[in-house]
Amino acid sequence: MTIRALGYVGIGAADLGDWTDFATNWLGMQMIERGNTARAFRMDDRAQRLVIDRSLSDGERYFGFEVADAAALDALAATLDAHKVAVTQEPASLAAQRFVTGLISFRDPAGNRLEAFHGAAVADTPFKPGRTISGFRTGPLGMGHVVFHVTKIDDLLSFYIDVLGFAVSDYITTPFRAYFMHVNPRHHSVALIETGKQDLHHLMVELYSLDDVGQGYDIALGDPERIATTLGRHPNDAVTSYYLRSPSGFMLEYGWGGKDVTPGNWTASEVTVGPSLWGHDRAWLPAEQRAQSRALRLKAAADGKREPLRVLDGNFVRQAGACPWWDAVTAGR
């Protein structure tokens, strides 16, 4: 695969102050000044992962995808050109603003501005979170994932799969259509949700500790109108998360415990349990779909659907068995 990960996201917004409070005090990112017009936010050793730029119009966004080196960037540009996708070789000045060595840009069939780059700059100082967190799960997995509202999924699937090299992890048909695609072990770096419109649905970041998510949820409960989706757990990527309304209107998923896939050796399947095992009451869904989603969660509970926790080595303590019935149940699995 040419594309390795989602490297950065840029958002046009007039109010840098609201975004600074949200990214640092709510999410735990580190703010970096970028002159009078922009603020960048760190999540790890990279110079920047999220950029809020008031020189861009509200609703203007870009999504940066990382490739290995200059040769890989040239190969991607050639593939895009062969598929008659207009590609811009961006100047060194813009690459410098993105803190990368080489940069191209293009658009997907829905009009989303995508960028591809190599040579991301590493900061010369350690990451200092805006609030006390254990850190973000990034590295070769990238900064997280993006999910796009789309009018028709079928109009974009071939572009992401055949042109950009993404692979389908799984898909949902009820209560809405959604496809989840990976380029590395993160369950998905891009997903498409068929909602009848074209926009950014949400950006997801993953934390190292479940307590980071729980404590963030406590902060969010102080302003409940900002909670777009309640705390819950997905059955496909196994993430425990909640969703916030960002200052720019799209949602920000704050999660923990994501499942890894095996690129090149993974069989896509339909997720029939529903979009969530429990929780995740989606205030943004139409009433009928919200009721469908709740019914699916209740059925999952009645059917005893469970997902194992995905934990990091050294970040768990194994409990001793104390229930003969439960021991018998798990021994039979």
Buried (B, 14 or more C-beta within 10 A) or exposed (E): BBBBBBBBBBBBBBBBEBBBBBBBEBBBBBBBEBEEEBBBBBBBBBBBBBBBBBEBEEEEBBBBBBBBEEEBBBBBBEBBEEEEBEBEEBEEEEBEBBBBBBBBBBBBBBEBBBBBBBBBBEBEEEBEBBBEBBBBBBEEBBBBBBBBBBBBBEBBBEBBBEBBBBBBBBBBEBBBBBBBBBBBBBBBBBBBBBBEEBBBBBBBBBBBBBEBBBBBBEBBEEEEEBBBBBBBBBBBBBBBBBBBBBBBEBBBBBBBBBBBBEBEEBEBEEBEBBBBBBBBBBEEBEEEBBEBBBEBBEEBEEEEBEBEEBEEEEEEEEEEEEEEEEEEEEEEE
